[in-house]
Amino acid sequence: MQKKQVLKSLLAVSAVAAMLGSFGVQAQNNAQSAQQMSQHGSQGNPNLTGKAANDGTVGNTDSQGKEDRSGQVGSSSAAATQAGAAAPATAAAAAGAKGADAAKLTKADKKALNDMALSNMAEIETAKLALSKSQNQEVKTFAQQMIDDHTKAQAEVAAVAQSKGVTLPTELDAKHKAKAAMLEKLNGEAFDRAYTKQSGLADHKATHAKLKKGMSAAKDPDVKALATKMTPVVEQHLKSAEQMTAAQGRTATGHSGATGKTDSGNK
């Protein structure tokens, strides 16, 4: 009986030891699993596809690791908006700067630029008529010089006006249009005399006087320099016109003496 009791006790102890050993193995497995999960968690949370969030690209928010570029798109859109707004702002600033330059010019400065522009335009217009209507080579040579010199002068006037924000006239005023219309109706020697007297003498005398006034009244140094530069060119044109007028007067006198008629009678 005692042997049986001892045997039963030993079996009971063995069973308890086996149970304790089983619990120890299970606890160790649980600890290892917890450690592995912790390591996976530090590398990236698994998503529904079994991929860690950092297996995809930056900013994953869906279950397939697709990139969420909403933040980047927003930044790009903002940059594009700022760039688009900068262009009109720059244009507005440039326009404002020109407006400020124009505001700085005195009334005399602006008038000097307008007068020079109108004078150049008028001389070019009537010189084109002379090239097409006159048969006198001296007149045609003079007309070509008017086109060359006044076209160059007009480009310089336009450059200064643009830099100052001043808008120049784009067509002749009523007075110059009327003179051009009168010349358009004439032909032959009548045209040559009228062109020389009007565009050669009268208009260049008026232009010369305006340039002199502009040189003294203008305050802007660029406008003043432009008037100063144009003055000797206009003086040379005026001298050539005076020589042509004298030559035409001698020719008219010779014709009158030969025919016994006055110049007015030949018109």
Backbone as CSV, one residue per row, in Angstrom:
resi,resn,N_x,N_y,N_z,CA_x,CA_y,CA_z,C_x,C_y,C_z
1,MET,0.821,-1.190,0.000,0.000,0.000,0.000,0.861,1.248,0.000
2,GLN,1.865,1.226,0.778,2.734,2.407,0.829,3.400,2.653,-0.505
3,LYS,3.809,1.571,-1.195,4.446,1.725,-2.504,3.481,2.352,-3.508
4,LYS,2.231,1.915,-3.423,1.233,2.464,-4.353,1.005,3.957,-4.092
5,GLN,0.961,4.312,-2.809,0.753,5.723,-2.481,1.932,6.570,-2.950
6,VAL,3.140,6.006,-2.752,4.339,6.742,-3.217,4.310,6.916,-4.718
7,LEU,3.902,5.848,-5.405,3.837,5.912,-6.877,2.828,6.945,-7.349
8,LYS,1.673,6.953,-6.658,0.641,7.957,-7.021,1.154,9.371,-6.787
9,SER,1.886,9.547,-5.691,2.422,10.884,-5.400,3.416,11.329,-6.464
10,LEU,4.269,10.354,-6.866,5.250,10.681,-7.907,4.555,11.049,-9.217
11,LEU,3.496,10.279,-9.557,2.748,10.586,-10.794,2.097,11.979,-10.719
12,ALA,1.589,12.287,-9.544,0.950,13.620,-9.389,1.966,14.730,-9.542
13,VAL,3.139,14.513,-8.920,4.200,15.540,-9.041,4.641,15.702,-10.482
14,SER,4.762,14.563,-11.209,5.178,14.615,-12.625,4.157,15.376,-13.466
15,ALA,2.886,15.109,-13.170,1.815,15.817,-13.927,1.872,17.306,-13.686
16,VAL,2.089,17.676,-12.412,2.172,19.123,-12.091,3.367,19.758,-12.793
17,ALA,4.495,19.012,-12.770,5.709,19.541,-13.434,5.499,19.703,-14.931
18,ALA,4.807,18.726,-15.534,4.539,18.811,-16.981,3.668,20.008,-17.303
19,MET,2.655,20.239,-16.444,1.763,21.382,-16.671,2.533,22.693,-16.554
20,LEU,3.392,22.755,-15.521,4.179,23.984,-15.354,5.116,24.196,-16.532
21,GLY,5.697,23.122,-17.040,6.594,23.243,-18.203,5.842,23.706,-19.426
22,SER,4.629,23.207,-19.584,3.816,23.628,-20.738,3.492,25.103,-20.669
23,PHE,3.129,25.558,-19.448,2.840,26.998,-19.285,4.064,27.851,-19.563
24,GLY,5.235,27.350,-19.164,6.476,28.119,-19.396,6.786,28.270,-20.872
25,VAL,6.609,27.163,-21.651,6.847,27.228,-23.101,5.888,28.201,-23.766
26,GLN,4.606,28.121,-23.343,3.604,29.014,-23.936,3.931,30.474,-23.635
27,ALA,4.325,30.722,-22.406,4.684,32.100,-22.032,5.865,32.596,-22.840
28,GLN,6.848,31.709,-23.084,8.025,32.107,-23.879,7.629,32.420,-25.309
29,ASN,6.726,31.554,-25.859,6.255,31.808,-27.234,5.511,33.131,-27.326
30,ASN,4.678,33.378,-26.296,3.936,34.653,-26.302,4.886,35.843,-26.247
31,ALA,5.925,35.703,-25.444,6.898,36.806,-25.332,7.616,37.039,-26.646
32,GLN,7.985,35.928,-27.326,8.659,36.073,-28.617,7.740,36.733,-29.656
33,SER,6.464,36.310,-29.642,5.503,36.905,-30.588,5.351,38.396,-30.342
34,ALA,5.258,38.745,-29.064,5.124,40.165,-28.724,6.337,40.954,-29.186
35,GLN,7.533,40.337,-29.010,8.764,41.023,-29.449,8.786,41.227,-30.953
36,GLN,8.352,40.168,-31.710,8.330,40.278,-33.180,7.350,41.352,-33.634
37,MET,6.186,41.383,-32.977,5.194,42.411,-33.343,5.730,43.808,-33.072
38,SER,6.451,43.921,-31.968,7.016,45.226,-31.632,8.026,45.663,-32.681
39,GLN,8.831,44.688,-33.153,9.831,45.016,-34.184,9.155,45.417,-35.485
40,HIS,8.112,44.676,-35.869,7.377,45.055,-37.094,6.751,46.423,-36.952
41,GLY,6.270,46.702,-35.764,5.646,48.014,-35.557,6.614,49.140,-35.725
42,SER,7.874,48.939,-35.310,8.876,50.001,-35.459,9.260,50.205,-36.902
43,GLN,9.120,49.154,-37.726,9.470,49.269,-39.147,8.323,49.838,-39.969
44,GLY,7.137,49.726,-39.519,5.995,50.274,-40.279,4.775,49.452,-39.983
45,ASN,3.633,50.106,-39.806,2.397,49.405,-39.505,1.940,48.622,-40.700
46,PRO,1.550,47.367,-40.525,1.053,46.581,-41.660,-0.308,47.086,-42.088
47,ASN,-0.539,47.106,-43.391,-1.861,47.463,-43.881,-2.591,46.220,-44.313
48,LEU,-3.727,46.394,-44.946,-4.562,45.245,-45.266,-3.915,44.315,-46.273
49,THR,-2.946,44.777,-47.018,-2.280,43.926,-48.000,-1.056,43.252,-47.411
50,GLY,-0.775,43.544,-46.134,0.404,42.945,-45.507,1.647,43.757,-45.707
51,LYS,1.549,44.943,-46.386,2.712,45.791,-46.604,2.750,46.861,-45.540
52,ALA,3.952,47.204,-45.116,4.090,48.292,-44.154,3.806,49.606,-44.848
53,ALA,3.388,50.617,-44.052,3.053,51.917,-44.655,4.246,52.517,-45.349
54,ASN,5.453,52.302,-44.785,6.616,52.885,-45.436,7.137,52.051,-46.577
55,ASP,6.452,50.890,-46.900,6.819,50.158,-48.110,6.353,50.905,-49.349
56,GLY,5.295,51.741,-49.209,4.810,52.567,-50.317,5.599,53.855,-50.364
57,THR,5.043,54.880,-51.051,5.729,56.164,-51.137,5.225,57.084,-50.054
58,VAL,5.791,58.306,-50.035,5.554,59.220,-48.928,4.077,59.547,-48.818
59,GLY,3.549,59.538,-47.591,2.201,60.002,-47.348,1.144,58.991,-47.697
60,ASN,1.421,57.648,-47.572,0.406,56.639,-47.870,-0.802,56.809,-46.973
61,THR,-1.969,56.706,-47.553,-3.183,56.739,-46.737,-4.128,55.617,-47.106
62,ASP,-3.915,54.919,-48.265,-4.836,53.854,-48.641,-4.240,52.491,-48.338
63,SER,-5.005,51.411,-48.614,-4.602,50.069,-48.233,-3.635,49.439,-49.201
64,GLN,-3.335,50.087,-50.346,-2.458,49.488,-51.347,-1.126,50.209,-51.454
65,GLY,-0.857,51.075,-50.520,0.448,51.744,-50.515,0.592,52.789,-51.591
66,LYS,-0.546,53.297,-52.128,-0.455,54.346,-53.150,-0.087,55.661,-52.490
67,GLU,0.625,56.495,-53.257,1.133,57.743,-52.690,0.032,58.789,-52.634
68,ASP,-0.046,59.481,-51.526,-0.975,60.602,-51.386,-0.193,61.886,-51.617
69,ARG,-0.340,62.496,-52.805,0.414,63.696,-53.173,-0.398,64.962,-52.963
70,SER,-1.439,64.872,-52.150,-2.294,66.048,-51.987,-1.526,67.231,-51.439
71,GLY,-0.587,66.933,-50.511,0.198,68.032,-49.957,1.109,68.640,-50.986
72,GLN,1.746,67.762,-51.820,2.648,68.262,-52.855,1.881,69.020,-53.921
73,VAL,0.708,68.475,-54.315,-0.098,69.150,-55.337,-0.527,70.516,-54.855
74,GLY,-0.873,70.561,-53.573,-1.271,71.855,-53.019,-0.144,72.853,-53.069
75,SER,1.087,72.381,-52.754,2.243,73.280,-52.791,2.518,73.753,-54.207
76,SER,2.398,72.808,-55.210,2.643,73.182,-56.599,1.602,74.178,-57.076
77,SER,0.345,73.943,-56.698,-0.716,74.857,-57.111,-0.499,76.235,-56.524
78,ALA,-0.083,76.254,-55.255,0.165,77.546,-54.622,1.301,78.284,-55.314
79,ALA,2.365,77.515,-55.662,3.504,78.146,-56.354,3.086,78.678,-57.709
80,ALA,2.257,77.889,-58.441,1.801,78.332,-59.759,0.942,79.575,-59.635
81,THR,0.092,79.592,-58.601,-0.766,80.761,-58.395,0.070,81.997,-58.116
82,GLN,1.100,81.818,-57.263,1.966,82.953,-56.959,2.712,83.437,-58.191
83,ALA,3.184,82.479,-59.028,3.904,82.859,-60.251,2.979,83.583,-61.209
84,GLY,1.732,83.082,-61.316,0.775,83.737,-62.210,0.436,85.130,-61.743
85,ALA,0.355,85.297,-60.428,0.032,86.619,-59.896,1.208,87.567,-60.039
86,ALA,2.438,87.001,-60.081,3.622,87.855,-60.173,3.729,88.536,-61.521
87,ALA,3.274,87.848,-62.618,3.400,88.425,-63.963,2.603,89.711,-64.106
88,PRO,1.277,89.712,-63.816,0.553,90.976,-63.917,1.039,92.005,-62.921
89,ALA,1.530,91.530,-61.764,2.038,92.485,-60.792,3.263,93.196,-61.341
90,THR,4.130,92.440,-62.039,5.321,93.044,-62.649,4.935,94.028,-63.747
91,ALA,3.964,93.619,-64.589,3.498,94.513,-65.659,2.887,95.771,-65.071
92,ALA,2.115,95.589,-63.989,1.496,96.746,-63.358,2.552,97.677,-62.775
93,ALA,3.605,97.069,-62.212,4.681,97.876,-61.653,5.390,98.672,-62.740
94,ALA,5.621,98.006,-63.906,6.276,98.702,-65.024,5.411,99.849,-65.526
95,ALA,4.095,99.572,-65.656,3.179,100.623,-66.106,3.144,101.755,-65.097
96,GLY,3.175,101.392,-63.816,3.175,102.421,-62.780,4.428,103.269,-62.826
97,ALA,5.565,102.611,-63.126,6.821,103.353,-63.218,6.791,104.343,-64.372
98,LYS,6.225,103.889,-65.523,6.120,104.806,-66.667,5.187,105.966,-66.348
99,GLY,4.083,105.626,-65.667,3.151,106.682,-65.290,3.798,107.686,-64.367
100,ALA,4.656,107.184,-63.462,5.360,108.076,-62.550,6.333,108.964,-63.308
101,ASP,7.028,108.383,-64.323,7.949,109.185,-65.137,7.204,110.273,-65.900
102,ALA,6.029,109.902,-66.447,5.243,110.885,-67.193,4.778,111.999,-66.275
103,ALA,4.438,111.631,-65.029,3.966,112.632,-64.080,5.079,113.609,-63.711
104,LYS,6.331,113.136,-63.769,7.460,113.996,-63.417,7.727,115.047,-64.497
105,LEU,7.358,114.763,-65.745,7.608,115.714,-66.829,6.717,116.935,-66.673
106,THR,7.274,118.079,-66.973,6.479,119.304,-66.954,5.636,119.389,-68.218
107,LYS,4.694,120.305,-68.218,3.860,120.503,-69.405,4.718,120.922,-70.599
108,ALA,5.748,121.696,-70.342,6.646,122.129,-71.412,7.420,120.947,-71.993
109,ASP,7.827,120.003,-71.136,8.533,118.812,-71.615,7.646,117.990,-72.547
110,LYS,6.411,117.743,-72.111,5.488,116.940,-72.916,5.163,117.644,-74.230
111,LYS,4.981,118.972,-74.182,4.679,119.717,-75.401,5.853,119.675,-76.369
112,ALA,7.070,119.746,-75.846,8.257,119.690,-76.709,8.311,118.355,-77.446
113,LEU,8.029,117.249,-76.744,8.039,115.932,-77.380,6.944,115.830,-78.445
114,ASN,5.747,116.331,-78.134,4.645,116.291,-79.108,4.949,117.145,-80.335
115,ASP,5.519,118.318,-80.118,5.850,119.210,-81.239,6.899,118.587,-82.150
116,MET,7.907,117.972,-81.554,8.947,117.329,-82.367,8.365,116.170,-83.164
117,ALA,7.477,115.397,-82.538,6.859,114.265,-83.235,6.005,114.733,-84.398
118,LEU,5.199,115.762,-84.198,4.332,116.279,-85.268,5.160,116.869,-86.405
119,SER,6.214,117.589,-86.071,7.073,118.178,-87.106,7.713,117.092,-87.962
120,ASN,8.215,116.056,-87.322,8.823,114.950,-88.069,7.801,114.274,-88.973
121,MET,6.623,113.997,-88.448,5.577,113.340,-89.227,5.164,114.181,-90.433
122,ALA,5.028,115.483,-90.224,4.612,116.376,-91.312,5.666,116.426,-92.415
123,GLU,6.943,116.517,-92.037,8.009,116.581,-93.036,8.096,115.272,-93.833
124,ILE,7.910,114.161,-93.164,7.956,112.862,-93.854,6.790,112.731,-94.831
125,GLU,5.605,113.154,-94.382,4.408,113.035,-95.227,4.528,113.869,-96.496
126,THR,4.905,115.131,-96.355,4.993,116.004,-97.538,6.171,115.617,-98.429
127,ALA,7.254,115.093,-97.834,8.399,114.661,-98.640,8.019,113.473,-99.515
128,LYS,7.165,112.594,-99.020,6.689,111.472,-99.831,5.881,111.979,-101.023
129,LEU,5.102,113.012,-100.804,4.365,113.622,-101.916,5.328,114.184,-102.956
130,ALA,6.387,114.847,-102.470,7.360,115.446,-103.387,8.052,114.385,-104.235
131,LEU,8.377,113.265,-103.649,9.028,112.204,-104.417,8.116,111.655,-105.509
132,SER,6.828,111.647,-105.259,5.903,111.076,-106.244,5.410,112.101,-107.269
133,LYS,5.421,113.409,-106.926,4.809,114.412,-107.802,5.824,115.316,-108.514
134,SER,6.979,115.586,-107.875,7.916,116.550,-108.457,8.732,115.938,-109.597
135,GLN,9.060,116.788,-110.557,9.944,116.403,-111.660,11.305,117.069,-111.522
136,ASN,11.467,117.867,-110.473,12.696,118.610,-110.238,13.633,117.754,-109.385
137,GLN,14.827,117.459,-109.919,15.742,116.573,-109.203,16.218,117.191,-107.888
138,GLU,16.411,118.502,-107.866,16.842,119.165,-106.634,15.775,119.019,-105.534
139,VAL,14.529,119.165,-105.948,13.416,119.018,-104.994,13.328,117.568,-104.499
140,LYS,13.490,116.629,-105.401,13.402,115.222,-105.031,14.556,114.822,-104.087
141,THR,15.750,115.383,-104.351,16.884,115.099,-103.465,16.634,115.659,-102.069
142,PHE,16.104,116.877,-102.034,15.767,117.495,-100.751,14.713,116.656,-100.012
143,ALA,13.702,116.217,-100.750,12.625,115.427,-100.145,13.152,114.119,-99.556
144,GLN,14.061,113.469,-100.254,14.623,112.218,-99.747,15.413,112.455,-98.470
145,GLN,16.138,113.580,-98.427,16.874,113.912,-97.210,15.918,114.162,-96.050
146,MET,14.764,114.788,-96.332,13.771,115.023,-95.289,13.264,113.689,-94.724
147,ILE,13.019,112.747,-95.599,12.534,111.436,-95.154,13.588,110.740,-94.285
148,ASP,14.828,110.760,-94.748,15.894,110.076,-94.022,16.137,110.710,-92.645
149,ASP,16.308,112.030,-92.636,16.659,112.716,-91.388,15.506,112.727,-90.382
150,HIS,14.304,112.995,-90.865,13.175,113.098,-89.932,12.686,111.720,-89.469
151,THR,12.898,110.686,-90.262,12.583,109.330,-89.787,13.514,108.938,-88.646
152,LYS,14.790,109.264,-88.812,15.757,108.989,-87.747,15.430,109.795,-86.493
153,ALA,15.091,111.073,-86.691,14.755,111.930,-85.547,13.501,111.436,-84.839
154,GLN,12.518,110.970,-85.624,11.276,110.481,-85.026,11.515,109.242,-84.167
155,ALA,12.423,108.370,-84.601,12.744,107.186,-83.810,13.356,107.587,-82.466
156,GLU,14.178,108.626,-82.470,14.788,109.093,-81.227,13.753,109.737,-80.314
157,VAL,12.830,110.492,-80.900,11.753,111.100,-80.110,10.881,110.007,-79.480
158,ALA,10.559,109.001,-80.265,9.722,107.908,-79.771,10.406,107.162,-78.632
159,ALA,11.712,106.970,-78.735,12.442,106.255,-77.678,12.415,107.032,-76.368
160,VAL,12.640,108.346,-76.449,12.604,109.174,-75.236,11.190,109.205,-74.658
161,ALA,10.189,109.365,-75.529,8.802,109.412,-75.065,8.409,108.110,-74.376
162,GLN,8.825,106.984,-74.941,8.496,105.693,-74.333,9.149,105.541,-72.971
163,SER,10.390,105.975,-72.854,11.086,105.867,-71.575,10.459,106.759,-70.517
164,LYS,9.766,107.815,-70.953,9.130,108.745,-70.017,7.654,108.440,-69.805
165,GLY,7.132,107.456,-70.526,5.715,107.123,-70.390,4.790,108.098,-71.063
166,VAL,5.288,108.793,-72.096,4.481,109.779,-72.825,3.959,109.160,-74.123
167,THR,2.671,109.315,-74.378,2.063,108.807,-75.605,2.094,109.894,-76.679
168,LEU,2.747,109.597,-77.781,2.877,110.572,-78.867,1.691,110.472,-79.820
169,PRO,1.403,111.540,-80.568,0.332,111.480,-81.570,0.687,110.484,-82.670
170,THR,-0.322,109.830,-83.201,-0.109,108.835,-84.257,-0.526,109.348,-85.629
171,GLU,-1.100,110.548,-85.686,-1.466,111.141,-86.973,-1.305,112.648,-86.901
172,LEU,-1.281,113.281,-88.073,-1.091,114.723,-88.129,-2.276,115.466,-87.528
173,ASP,-2.009,116.654,-87.021,-3.098,117.489,-86.526,-3.812,118.146,-87.712
174,ALA,-4.890,118.873,-87.454,-5.723,119.445,-88.518,-4.945,120.421,-89.400
175,LYS,-4.066,121.216,-88.797,-3.304,122.213,-89.567,-2.379,121.539,-90.578
176,HIS,-1.658,120.532,-90.149,-0.735,119.855,-91.062,-1.483,119.010,-92.100
177,LYS,-2.619,118.463,-91.728,-3.424,117.717,-92.692,-3.922,118.633,-93.809
178,ALA,-4.309,119.856,-93.453,-4.796,120.812,-94.448,-3.684,121.191,-95.423
179,LYS,-2.465,121.369,-94.914,-1.343,121.730,-95.789,-1.014,120.575,-96.744
180,ALA,-1.048,119.346,-96.227,-0.774,118.190,-97.075,-1.847,118.044,-98.147
181,ALA,-3.091,118.312,-97.803,-4.188,118.220,-98.771,-4.029,119.265,-99.860
182,MET,-3.558,120.459,-99.517,-3.337,121.516,-100.508,-2.237,121.113,-101.489
183,LEU,-1.145,120.541,-100.952,-0.055,120.111,-101.824,-0.495,118.977,-102.747
184,GLU,-1.350,118.136,-102.266,-1.822,116.996,-103.048,-2.505,117.443,-104.337
185,LYS,-3.095,118.613,-104.329,-3.842,119.106,-105.491,-2.945,119.747,-106.553
186,LEU,-1.679,120.036,-106.206,-0.785,120.749,-107.119,0.096,119.785,-107.910
187,ASN,0.625,120.290,-109.041,1.521,119.502,-109.892,2.597,120.403,-110.480
188,GLY,3.662,119.783,-111.011,4.688,120.516,-111.745,5.395,121.557,-110.904
189,GLU,5.723,122.692,-111.545,6.445,123.761,-110.868,5.638,124.372,-109.744
190,ALA,4.318,124.389,-109.896,3.457,124.937,-108.844,3.633,124.113,-107.561
191,PHE,3.706,122.804,-107.728,3.926,121.956,-106.552,5.306,122.215,-105.958
192,ASP,6.335,122.302,-106.819,7.703,122.490,-106.329,7.818,123.773,-105.514
193,ARG,7.237,124.852,-106.012,7.329,126.133,-105.298,6.566,126.082,-103.975
194,ALA,5.367,125.473,-104.016,4.563,125.398,-102.795,5.231,124.495,-101.755
195,TYR,5.768,123.391,-102.218,6.429,122.462,-101.297,7.656,123.110,-100.674
196,THR,8.460,123.787,-101.491,9.676,124.422,-100.980,9.333,125.545,-100.012
197,LYS,8.322,126.332,-100.375,7.935,127.458,-99.524,7.305,126.992,-98.208
198,GLN,6.470,125.969,-98.311,5.735,125.518,-97.125,6.560,124.568,-96.259
199,SER,6.877,123.400,-96.811,7.584,122.390,-96.023,9.058,122.733,-95.826
200,GLY,9.649,123.349,-96.863,11.064,123.679,-96.764,11.327,124.874,-95.874
201,LEU,10.624,125.997,-96.141,10.893,127.230,-95.398,10.014,127.390,-94.161
202,ALA,8.695,127.522,-94.385,7.784,127.859,-93.281,7.804,126.814,-92.155
203,ASP,7.674,125.554,-92.523,7.613,124.515,-91.489,8.932,124.375,-90.735
204,HIS,10.061,124.517,-91.447,11.337,124.388,-90.754,11.630,125.613,-89.882
205,LYS,11.153,126.785,-90.290,11.296,127.956,-89.422,10.487,127.767,-88.138
206,ALA,9.261,127.242,-88.295,8.421,126.998,-87.119,9.031,125.924,-86.218
207,THR,9.558,124.880,-86.832,10.180,123.807,-86.051,11.408,124.308,-85.320
208,HIS,12.198,125.123,-85.999,13.409,125.667,-85.390,13.056,126.516,-84.176
209,ALA,12.013,127.321,-84.294,11.593,128.169,-83.175,11.105,127.312,-81.994
210,LYS,10.380,126.256,-82.288,9.886,125.371,-81.213,11.038,124.636,-80.526
211,LEU,12.036,124.246,-81.309,13.179,123.582,-80.715,13.951,124.531,-79.798
212,LYS,14.113,125.756,-80.228,14.793,126.751,-79.397,14.032,126.965,-78.087
213,LYS,12.706,127.035,-78.213,11.881,127.205,-77.021,11.967,125.978,-76.123
214,GLY,11.979,124.793,-76.741,12.089,123.564,-75.964,13.413,123.464,-75.238
215,MET,14.476,123.921,-75.868,15.796,123.884,-75.244,15.843,124.756,-73.999
216,SER,15.111,125.849,-73.998,15.145,126.761,-72.847,14.067,126.432,-71.810
217,ALA,12.898,125.950,-72.273,11.781,125.722,-71.347,11.769,124.319,-70.747
218,ALA,12.311,123.349,-71.445,12.272,121.964,-70.955,13.107,121.812,-69.689
219,LYS,12.608,121.011,-68.775,13.314,120.742,-67.519,13.983,119.370,-67.530
220,ASP,13.375,118.430,-68.248,13.928,117.082,-68.287,15.207,117.086,-69.127
221,PRO,16.300,116.538,-68.629,17.575,116.579,-69.369,17.531,115.808,-70.684
222,ASP,16.762,114.715,-70.739,16.684,113.939,-71.979,15.919,114.696,-73.058
223,VAL,14.842,115.350,-72.671,14.064,116.146,-73.624,14.899,117.321,-74.117
224,LYS,15.590,117.954,-73.198,16.438,119.096,-73.560,17.557,118.661,-74.511
225,ALA,18.165,117.523,-74.229,19.246,117.015,-75.076,18.734,116.664,-76.466
226,LEU,17.510,116.125,-76.532,16.925,115.769,-77.823,16.672,117.013,-78.668
227,ALA,16.135,118.058,-78.074,15.903,119.313,-78.796,17.226,119.924,-79.257
228,THR,18.236,119.823,-78.410,19.550,120.362,-78.762,20.150,119.605,-79.947
229,LYS,19.962,118.279,-79.969,20.513,117.465,-81.040,19.807,117.717,-82.373
230,MET,18.501,117.967,-82.344,17.749,118.150,-83.578,17.937,119.539,-84.194
231,THR,18.295,120.509,-83.373,18.364,121.900,-83.852,19.319,122.087,-85.040
232,PRO,20.573,121.627,-85.012,21.463,121.849,-86.168,20.986,121.125,-87.427
233,VAL,20.283,120.002,-87.278,19.759,119.288,-88.442,18.678,120.140,-89.119
234,VAL,17.800,120.715,-88.307,16.738,121.564,-88.854,17.333,122.824,-89.478
235,GLU,18.374,123.363,-88.887,19.034,124.553,-89.454,19.627,124.244,-90.828
236,GLN,20.183,123.053,-90.973,20.736,122.660,-92.273,19.619,122.497,-93.303
237,HIS,18.485,121.941,-92.892,17.336,121.794,-93.796,16.837,123.169,-94.234
238,LEU,16.782,124.086,-93.292,16.305,125.439,-93.591,17.232,126.141,-94.583
239,LYS,18.508,125.945,-94.426,19.472,126.547,-95.352,19.304,125.977,-96.758
240,SER,19.106,124.670,-96.861,18.890,124.047,-98.173,17.604,124.554,-98.813
241,ALA,16.566,124.728,-98.002,15.292,125.234,-98.533,15.440,126.664,-99.037
242,GLU,16.214,127.458,-98.348,16.437,128.847,-98.788,17.155,128.876,-100.139
243,GLN,18.119,127.973,-100.311,18.836,127.905,-101.587,17.899,127.469,-102.714
244,MET,17.024,126.518,-102.436,16.074,126.069,-103.455,15.096,127.174,-103.816
245,THR,14.662,127.904,-102.812,13.715,128.999,-103.059,14.351,130.067,-103.954
246,ALA,15.628,130.369,-103.684,16.325,131.356,-104.505,16.460,130.855,-105.941
247,ALA,16.781,129.595,-106.117,16.921,129.033,-107.459,15.591,129.027,-108.189
248,GLN,14.516,128.706,-107.486,13.192,128.709,-108.116,12.770,130.120,-108.483
249,GLY,13.207,131.111,-107.658,12.878,132.503,-107.978,13.586,132.947,-109.240
250,ARG,14.831,132.544,-109.415,15.563,132.923,-110.618,14.935,132.263,-111.849
251,THR,14.530,130.998,-111.687,13.908,130.288,-112.803,12.589,130.943,-113.189
252,ALA,11.817,131.320,-112.176,10.521,131.959,-112.448,10.715,133.305,-113.128
253,THR,11.736,134.057,-112.717,12.006,135.351,-113.333,12.429,135.195,-114.790
254,GLY,13.262,134.183,-115.042,13.700,133.925,-116.405,12.539,133.555,-117.297
255,HIS,11.617,132.745,-116.797,10.451,132.366,-117.584,9.553,133.541,-117.840
256,SER,9.435,134.412,-116.853,8.566,135.575,-117.015,9.117,136.512,-118.059
257,GLY,10.485,136.681,-118.024,11.104,137.580,-118.992,11.003,137.040,-120.398
258,ALA,11.054,135.694,-120.528,11.025,135.092,-121.852,9.640,135.134,-122.457
259,THR,8.631,135.053,-121.629,7.253,134.967,-122.168,6.528,136.289,-122.055
260,GLY,7.111,137.201,-121.206,6.423,138.469,-121.013,5.250,138.339,-120.079
261,LYS,5.149,137.222,-119.372,4.046,136.997,-118.422,4.623,136.942,-117.018
262,THR,3.786,137.281,-116.078,4.201,137.184,-114.686,4.100,135.756,-114.242
263,ASP,4.708,135.506,-113.066,4.663,134.147,-112.535,3.242,133.740,-112.227
264,SER,2.440,134.675,-111.746,1.050,134.352,-111.437,0.281,134.002,-112.684
265,GLY,0.697,134.550,-113.803,-0.009,134.244,-115.038,0.281,132.842,-115.525
266,ASN,1.372,132.223,-115.074,1.715,130.876,-115.490,0.994,129.806,-114.677
267,LYS,0.375,130.235,-113.606,-0.277,129.254,-112.743,-1.542,128.760,-113.420
